[in-house]
Structure formats: C-alpha cells, structure tokens
Amino acid sequence: MSEQAYIDIDSVVAGYVPEVNILNELSMKIDKGELIGIVGPNGAGKSTMLKTFFGLIPVRSGSIKFMGDDITGLVAHSLVSRGIGFVPQTENVFPSLTIEENLEMGAFLDSGSFEERFDYVTEMFPKLGERKDQRAGSLSGGERQMLAMGRALMMKPQVLLLDEPSAGLSPALQDQVFVNTKKINATGVTIVMVEQNAHRCLQICDRGYVLDQGKNAYEGTGKDLLSDPKVIELYLGTLAQQVRS
C-alpha cells in the first residue's frame, strides 16, 4: 500500500434510519488499480458500504477520501463526474429502452463523448453492439448485468463499485460476470465488488475484506482469506477448502 491511499474510508458510521447504525467504525484503504472483494454474512453491511461510498446513505461520522479529496456526503452525480461509477444489484437497466439508449443514459453527463465511449464499451462487450437496438427488458439476467456494467463504463470511471454482480445468475453466467470484472480491472479501473459468492470473489480479487456487523472482521489477500481457518470456519464454510488454490 502507498502512504496515501487512493481511496481512504476512515472510521465511517452510517445507517438508513436515525440511531440505527449499519456501518460501525468501518475503515478501508484501497490503492489505485486494485480489485477489492467485500464478503461476509447477510446483514453485515456490505451493500450499505457501497451505497454510503456513493452518497446514497448519510455518513454520521468518519470520512471517505478519494485521491486525497474528502468526498464524504457528496451526491451521486458529483461522484460520477469525479470518476466513480456504481452498478446496483437490482433495477440497474432501463427495461423499456434499447441497449444503445441505456448506454446513452450512461453518458448523460458528457454526451459529447458518446460515440467514442460506445465504441469502447461495445469492443469490450461485443454482444452489446451486435444487439444495440434490442430492448433491455428482453435481455437475460447475465446480459442485463453486462449492460449495467457497460453503462457504468460510459463515463470512463476510475473506480467502479459493483453490488452483488453475480446475484441470481446461473453458475455459467456468474463465471462470465467474474471474467468481465477482471477484464475491466485489467484496463486500470479500480474495482470494489460486494459478493455473496465469496469463494469465487476471493479467487479473483487482489485483496479482500470480510465484514461482520458493519466492521472489518478480517482483511488480506484473496488467497490468504480463502485459506485462513478462522475465516473458513466463521464465514466461508467447508466449500472454501475445496476451491482454494
């Protein structure tokens, strides 16, 4: 880790309703270009962490810094203009719009760059270009997830927040999501990914954080967490022993 982290989440306390904290003194330091996996039990605060980062949930105390600037509490469109993209787990495409129109919506803050970014995204995800006139509502779950990622990439983000990108997909489509995530990360985009499929997530990430009750329970490289007996016993189960490298 560098001395000044690219992303510095420091002792953040946050929650949806007054006096009920979901995040409790949560801290993370993330370097540029890393692929970070966030795993943990249901209700641990994983998705809340991403939504707080993206300005959708108020921070009660603590701070979030990006490239040294305090972005705590900034609204979502301001964060997008700073290079931070977010792909929510559900309702992440406009079903009545075509693929191309969805991608246009992704570039709404910089419409002049649409053609260049459309070419970039459809080169990364050729299916989106081949079927640009198809309505998003007719896409499969895996295709919708691909479109949601593509739309987030339209603003050329430096950081991409992914909330449960493999949720509800078949094993084959889940694997494609992880392949696409690695592909995006390989272009230099820093990725913070929340995942219920902890084993696959930890296999591909540079480092991982295990959250429990809104706090960091464990952190380390994906490989180290997959082979940590305590993490396996408390959070991953016996399947981790079968998949660890």
N, C-alpha and C positions, 0 to 999 in steps of 0.2 A: 504493500500500500504506500502511496505517496504521502508526504507530510500533510498537504491539504487535499482532502478527498474531493473527488469530482462531485459526488453527492454526499451530503453530511446530514443525517437525520439524528438530532440530538435530544434525547430525553423527552420525546413527544408524548403528550397526554391528549387524547381525543375521544369523542363519543358522539352518538347520534342525538341523545336527549340529555337535558341538564342533569348533572350529578351522577350520571352513569358512564363511567369510563370504559371504553373498549381497548384502547391502547394505554399502557401504563409504563411511562418512562422508556419508551421504545427508542433504541439507538442503532444506527447502521452507518457504515462508511463504505462507499462504493467508488471504485476507480473507473476512469473512462475506458470504455470498450469491454467491460466485464459483462458476463451473463450471470445474473444472480437469481437463484431459486429460493422462493419463500414457501416453506411447507409447515405442516403442523395439523393438529386435530381440528375438527369443526368448531367454530366459535372462538378460535384462537386470536382472531383479529387480522387475518391475512388480507382479505379483501378490503377491510377497513383501512389498513395501512396504505394501500394503493389509492383509495378514494381520498384519504387525507392528504397524501402527497399531491394529488391532482386538484386540490382545492374544493372538493365536494363535501368535506366534513370539517367543521371548525377545529382548529388546534387550541386547546385550553392552556397549555404551557409547553415549553420546549421550542425548537426551531428546525426548519428544513432549509438547507442551503444548497444551491446549485452553482457550480463554478465560482464559489466564494460569495455569491449574492444571496441574501436572505429572501426566499420566495414563500415564506410561511404565510398562508392565508390568501395568496393571490388567486384570482378567479381563473377558471379553466382556460378561457380563450387567451388570457395573458400568458399562461404557461405554454400553450400551443405555440404562440408567437416566439417564445423563448427556446423552442425546440424540444418540447416534451409532449409525447403522444400517449394516448390511453385507449386500450381496447377492452371495453367492459365484457363481462361474461355473457350477458343477455341483451337483447334489443340493440345489437351492435351494427345492424344494417337497416336501411330504409327499404322495406319489402316491396313497396309499390313503385320504386324507382328501378331503372336498369342498372347494370353493373357500372356502365360509364357514368351515369348520373350520380351514383353513390360516390364514385371517385372524384367527380366534380365537387360534391359536397365536402369531401376531404380537403380540397384545395381552396375553400371559400375565403380564407384569409390572404391568399396570394394567388388569385385566379389567373394572373398573367403567366404563371409557371405551369399551368395545367398540362399543356401538350408535352412539355419536357418530362414532367413527373409521371404522366400517364404512360409514356414510353418506358420510363424506368420501372414502374410497377408491373407493367404487363410483360416486360422482359424477365422480371423475377418470377412472375406468376403468369405464364403464357395462357392458361385457361381463361383468365380474366379478359385478356384481349380477344381471344377467339370467340367469346360469348358476351361481348360488351353490350349487346342490345337485349340480353335476357334480363327479365325482372328478377331482382334479388329474392323475392318471395318464393320463387320456384326452385331455388338452389337447395342442395343438400346441406346438412349441418356442417360438413367439412368445407364445402365450397363457401358457405357464409363466413366461416372463420377466416378463410383465405381472403375473402373480400374485405372483412373488417380489418385485417392486418394491412392489406393494400391501401385501404382508405386512410389509415393512420400514417402510412408512409408518404402520402401525398404532400405533406407539409415538410418533408425532409427532416424528420426528427433526429435529434442527437440521443434522446432517451426514449425508450418505448416501454410502457407499463402494460403488462398482459395479465388479465384477471381470469384464471381458470380456462386457458385457451383450448384444452382438450376435453372439457366437461361435456358429457352426453354423447360423445363420439365413439364409434366402434374402435377396437384396437388398431386396425389398419389406418383409419383416419387420424387417430391420436398420434400415431407414429409420424404421419405426414406433417402434422402440426409442429412436432418437435424438430423435424427436418427443416421446415420453413423457418422456425425460430433460430436455429443455428445458421441458416443461410443469411438471415437479416443481420444477425450479430457479426457475421464474418465481413460485412460491409463497413463495420466500425460503429454500428449503433449499439449503445449501452442498453441492455435489457434487464428489467426487473420483472420476474414472472412468478405469479402465485399459482400453485398447482396442488390438486388433490392427489394426482398420480405422482406421489413423492419419489418413488423409485426411479422412474424414467426422468423426472426433472433433475434429480441429483446426479444421474448419469451424464447429463449433457452440460450442466452448469459449471462455471468456474468455481464459484463459492455458493454456499447455501446458508440460510438462517432457518432454524426451527423455532417457530413462535408457539407460545403457550400462555393463555390468559393475558394477551396483549404485551408480552415481554419476550425478549430473546432468551430462549431456553438453552440453545446450542448454536454454534456457528463454526464454519470450517469449510474446507474444500468439499465438493460434492462427493468425491471418493472417500474422504475421511468420515463424513457423516454416514455414508452407506455402510461403513464397516465398524462404526462405533457401537459397541454392545449396548450402551445405555440408550442411545438414540433408537436402535433396533427394538429394544425391549419396550420402550415407552411410546414410541411414535410410529415406527415403521412395520413392526411385526416380523414374522419369520420369513416372509417373502423377500425381504431385503437380503437375506443370506443367500438366496438363490440367484440374485441378479447382480450382486456386487462384483466388480472386476478385481 
